[in-house]
């Protein structure tokens, strides 16, 4: 995969080199350009990491500023700690425990876990998302170095990490699959940016298979995020469900 790469003025040379090496490690070649207006899509490097742009859009399609998100979550920690996701994790998951984020995505849920004092082992199998996440994480650590030991991002399918999960001291696993269907009755089409995002990242069409594999792991708490009205997965029913405004968090027990 070749992606045009525009470096904004002020970006450090060693950070540009790091981005290129990281991209290469996941099968992406960053092809440096000097006039982004000539490209239909491109990555732009700036002080917070990388953004993904499309020609004709006012701003980036994918903009991960984890440092800003982390600061925002820290200000709301008392509120989020009383929310349905924290309740689904349960009181037995305490500060210092490790949670697996099986599908890291934009990283927001992993950040929530960090603000609650948890350690996170995260998996992301989409190479572009992994690249954006890892670069954004580097920027976060610069501003909040104390979180560095508490987060690890692994490129690949969570199922490939099953051995490590089984051998590690994991208190809970969290799975947030991306769905292909929209909400019923939605009157307007998604923004162009969201359409492109789904095309780039794609829905987790194998989520049933992933879920079946996760349930074979020897874990006492597996939390799955679902749209509120989504049908249950095939297989065992959840032990409990914790509703939010538009989603719910289903609790399962592994093998």
Backbone torsions as a table, in degrees:
resi	resn	phi	psi	omega
1	UNK	NA	123.4	178.4
2	UNK	-108.5	127.4	-179.3
3	UNK	-126.4	126.3	174.8
4	UNK	-58.4	143.8	-169.6
5	UNK	-135.3	115.4	-179.3
6	UNK	-110.7	127.2	-178.1
7	UNK	-101.5	118.2	178.6
8	UNK	-72.2	145.6	179.1
9	UNK	-56.7	137.5	-179.9
10	UNK	101.1	-11.5	178.3
11	UNK	-72.4	133.0	-178.3
12	UNK	-69.5	142.9	-177.4
13	UNK	-62.3	-38.6	-179.0
14	UNK	-67.6	-28.9	177.5
15	UNK	-72.9	-36.4	176.3
16	UNK	-64.2	-43.7	178.6
17	UNK	-62.5	-42.5	178.9
18	UNK	-61.4	-43.3	-179.5
19	UNK	-61.6	-42.3	-179.4
20	UNK	-65.7	-42.1	179.5
21	UNK	-67.0	-41.4	179.4
22	UNK	-63.8	-44.0	179.0
23	UNK	-60.7	-43.8	-179.5
24	UNK	-61.8	-34.3	-178.1
25	UNK	-66.8	-19.7	179.3
26	UNK	-114.3	18.3	173.6
27	UNK	84.8	21.5	178.5
28	UNK	-114.6	131.1	174.4
29	UNK	-103.7	119.8	177.4
30	UNK	-89.1	113.1	-177.7
31	UNK	-100.6	107.3	-173.1
32	UNK	-66.3	134.6	178.9
33	UNK	-126.0	164.2	-177.8
34	UNK	-122.2	-8.7	177.6
35	UNK	-134.8	87.0	-174.8
36	UNK	-62.1	-21.2	-179.0
37	UNK	-65.0	-16.4	-179.7
38	UNK	-88.4	-3.5	-177.8
39	UNK	-108.7	142.8	178.1
40	UNK	-75.6	-26.2	176.1
41	UNK	-153.1	148.8	-178.9
42	UNK	-163.9	159.5	172.2
43	UNK	-98.3	137.2	179.2
44	UNK	-119.1	126.3	179.5
45	UNK	-94.0	134.7	179.3
46	UNK	-144.9	-172.3	-172.8
47	UNK	-66.2	-22.3	-178.9
48	UNK	-95.7	-2.5	-179.2
49	UNK	133.1	-130.0	-179.3
50	UNK	-123.8	142.8	171.8
51	UNK	-121.1	149.7	177.3
52	UNK	-106.2	126.4	-176.3
53	UNK	-117.4	154.2	171.2
54	UNK	-122.8	144.7	177.5
55	UNK	-61.6	136.3	176.9
56	UNK	89.9	-4.8	177.6
57	UNK	-100.0	149.3	-176.2
58	UNK	-72.8	-35.2	-177.3
59	UNK	-134.4	-177.0	-179.0
60	UNK	-69.0	146.0	175.1
61	UNK	-74.5	-43.1	178.0
62	UNK	-120.0	116.0	-177.6
63	UNK	-131.6	101.2	-178.7
64	UNK	-104.8	105.4	174.3
65	UNK	-113.4	82.5	-174.4
66	UNK	-65.9	-30.3	179.1
67	UNK	-63.7	-43.6	178.6
68	UNK	-66.8	-41.6	178.9
69	UNK	-63.1	-42.4	-179.0
70	UNK	-62.0	-44.5	179.1
71	UNK	-61.6	-40.3	179.2
72	UNK	-64.9	-43.9	179.7
73	UNK	-65.6	-35.4	178.9
74	UNK	-63.8	-35.2	178.6
75	UNK	-70.2	-22.5	-177.0
76	UNK	-109.5	15.6	-169.9
77	UNK	-59.8	-36.6	-179.9
78	UNK	-65.9	-32.8	179.3
79	UNK	-75.5	-47.5	-177.5
80	UNK	-67.9	-31.1	-179.7
81	UNK	-69.2	-13.3	177.5
82	UNK	-103.8	6.5	-176.3
83	UNK	-85.2	176.4	-174.8
84	UNK	-65.6	-32.9	179.7
85	UNK	-66.0	-44.2	178.5
86	UNK	-64.5	-37.7	178.2
87	UNK	-65.4	-37.0	179.6
88	UNK	-65.9	-36.0	177.6
89	UNK	-65.5	-32.8	174.8
90	UNK	88.9	163.5	-177.8
91	UNK	-72.5	-19.1	-178.8
92	UNK	-73.4	-18.8	175.9
93	UNK	-87.5	109.8	-172.4
94	UNK	-115.1	170.3	178.8
95	UNK	-54.2	136.0	-178.9
96	UNK	92.9	-14.6	177.3
97	UNK	-74.3	160.1	-179.5
98	UNK	-105.9	131.7	176.7
99	UNK	-116.6	137.8	174.9
100	UNK	-92.4	126.8	171.1
101	UNK	-99.6	103.7	-170.4
102	UNK	-73.7	-18.2	-179.6
103	UNK	-147.2	84.0	-166.5
104	UNK	-61.3	-38.3	177.8
105	UNK	60.7	-123.4	-179.7
106	UNK	-82.5	-5.4	175.4
107	UNK	85.4	0.6	-174.6
108	UNK	-66.3	-40.2	-179.9
109	UNK	-68.5	-37.4	176.1
110	UNK	-60.5	-38.8	177.6
111	UNK	-63.6	-39.7	176.7
112	UNK	-58.6	-45.6	179.8
113	UNK	-59.2	-40.2	179.6
114	UNK	-64.2	-40.3	180.0
115	UNK	-67.5	-20.9	177.0
116	UNK	-88.1	5.9	177.3
117	UNK	84.9	14.8	-179.4
118	UNK	-93.9	158.8	171.1
119	UNK	-96.9	148.6	-173.9
120	UNK	-128.9	129.3	168.8
121	UNK	-110.3	108.3	-172.0
122	UNK	-110.8	145.5	177.4
123	UNK	-120.6	136.6	174.1
124	UNK	-140.8	121.9	-173.9
125	UNK	-99.2	-10.6	176.5
126	UNK	-84.2	121.8	-174.1
127	UNK	-61.4	-38.5	-179.9
128	UNK	-67.1	-44.3	178.9
129	UNK	-64.5	-39.5	178.2
130	UNK	-60.3	-45.0	180.0
131	UNK	-60.8	-48.0	-179.9
132	UNK	-63.0	-42.4	-179.7
133	UNK	-64.2	-46.5	-176.2
134	UNK	-65.5	-38.6	177.9
135	UNK	-68.1	-40.1	178.0
136	UNK	-66.3	-35.3	178.5
137	UNK	-64.7	-39.1	177.9
138	UNK	-59.4	-40.2	178.8
139	UNK	-68.7	-37.1	178.1
140	UNK	-62.8	-44.5	-177.3
141	UNK	-65.0	-32.2	177.1
142	UNK	-60.6	-38.6	-176.4
143	UNK	-87.7	-33.1	-179.0
144	UNK	-128.9	72.1	-175.1
145	UNK	-61.5	-20.5	-177.8
146	UNK	-66.8	-18.8	-178.7
147	UNK	-88.6	-9.7	-174.4
148	UNK	-52.2	-44.6	-177.5
149	UNK	-73.9	-8.0	-170.9
150	UNK	-100.1	2.2	-176.5
151	UNK	-140.1	133.5	174.3
152	UNK	-135.1	127.8	179.4
153	UNK	-107.6	125.4	-178.4
154	UNK	-113.2	132.7	176.2
155	UNK	-84.8	122.9	177.7
156	UNK	139.7	174.1	178.9
157	UNK	-73.9	137.8	-178.9
158	UNK	-59.1	-28.4	-179.4
159	UNK	-65.4	-28.5	177.4
160	UNK	-71.8	-17.2	179.2
161	UNK	-99.1	15.6	-175.5
162	UNK	-58.8	-42.2	-179.0
163	UNK	-61.8	-44.4	179.8
164	UNK	-64.3	-39.7	179.4
165	UNK	-64.2	-42.3	-179.2
166	UNK	-66.2	-35.2	-176.7
167	UNK	-85.0	-18.0	-178.3
168	UNK	-87.4	168.0	177.1
169	UNK	-91.6	83.3	-176.0
170	UNK	-101.7	125.8	-178.9
171	UNK	-88.3	-28.4	-179.0
172	UNK	-161.9	158.4	175.0
173	UNK	-126.0	137.6	-178.3
174	UNK	-119.5	131.5	-177.8
175	UNK	-129.1	121.1	-179.9
176	UNK	-125.9	83.5	-178.6
177	UNK	-72.7	149.5	176.1
178	UNK	-86.0	131.7	-176.9
179	UNK	-99.2	148.6	-178.7
180	UNK	-88.1	-26.5	-175.5
181	UNK	-87.1	148.0	176.6
182	UNK	-91.7	177.7	178.8
183	UNK	-74.7	140.0	178.1
184	UNK	-65.7	142.0	176.9
185	UNK	81.5	6.1	180.0
186	UNK	-67.7	127.4	-171.7
187	UNK	-85.8	-29.8	-176.3
188	UNK	-114.5	149.5	177.0
189	UNK	-71.0	154.7	176.9
190	UNK	-62.0	154.8	175.2
191	UNK	-61.0	155.6	-179.6
192	UNK	-55.1	-38.2	-178.6
193	UNK	-61.3	-40.3	-179.0
194	UNK	-70.2	-35.2	177.1
195	UNK	-61.5	-46.4	-179.4
196	UNK	-65.9	-39.5	178.8
197	UNK	-57.4	-45.7	-179.7
198	UNK	-65.9	-34.9	178.4
199	UNK	-68.2	-37.2	-178.9
200	UNK	-72.5	-47.7	-174.0
201	UNK	-90.1	-40.3	178.5
202	UNK	80.5	156.3	175.6
203	UNK	-79.7	157.3	177.6
204	UNK	-85.8	80.4	-176.5
205	UNK	-67.7	-17.8	179.3
206	UNK	-99.5	22.0	-174.9
207	UNK	-61.4	-32.4	177.2
208	UNK	-63.5	-42.8	179.4
209	UNK	-66.5	-42.0	178.0
210	UNK	-61.9	-44.7	-179.1
211	UNK	-61.1	-42.2	179.2
212	UNK	-60.6	-38.6	178.8
213	UNK	-69.4	-39.6	-179.4
214	UNK	-63.8	-36.6	-178.6
215	UNK	-69.6	-12.2	177.2
216	UNK	-86.6	-9.7	-179.7
217	UNK	-77.1	146.7	-178.3
218	UNK	-80.3	65.2	-178.3
219	UNK	-118.8	140.4	-178.3
220	UNK	-84.5	-20.3	-179.4
221	UNK	-136.4	115.3	173.5
222	UNK	-122.2	116.8	-176.6
223	UNK	-108.3	128.1	-177.2
224	UNK	-121.2	127.6	178.4
225	UNK	-87.5	131.2	-178.6
226	UNK	-138.0	149.7	168.7
227	UNK	-58.2	146.9	-172.9
228	UNK	-51.7	-41.2	-174.9
229	UNK	-102.2	12.3	-179.9
230	UNK	-70.5	145.5	177.2
231	UNK	-68.8	159.1	177.4
232	UNK	-69.4	155.6	172.6
233	UNK	-66.0	155.7	171.7
234	UNK	-66.4	143.6	-178.7
235	UNK	112.9	-156.8	-176.6
236	UNK	-63.8	144.7	176.7
237	UNK	-76.9	154.4	178.9
238	UNK	-63.9	149.2	177.0
239	UNK	-70.8	-31.1	179.5
240	UNK	-160.2	162.7	178.7
241	UNK	-137.6	137.3	-176.3
242	UNK	-119.9	104.7	-173.3
243	UNK	-79.3	143.3	170.3
244	UNK	-113.6	-160.5	-178.0
245	UNK	-69.3	-44.7	-177.7
246	UNK	-129.8	-3.2	179.2
247	UNK	-132.5	169.5	173.6
248	UNK	-134.9	159.0	179.1
249	UNK	-119.0	109.4	-177.9
250	UNK	-91.2	136.8	-178.1
251	UNK	-105.7	129.7	178.3
252	UNK	-128.0	164.5	173.6
253	UNK	-118.6	137.1	179.9
254	UNK	-77.2	-169.8	-176.6
255	UNK	-68.8	NA	NA
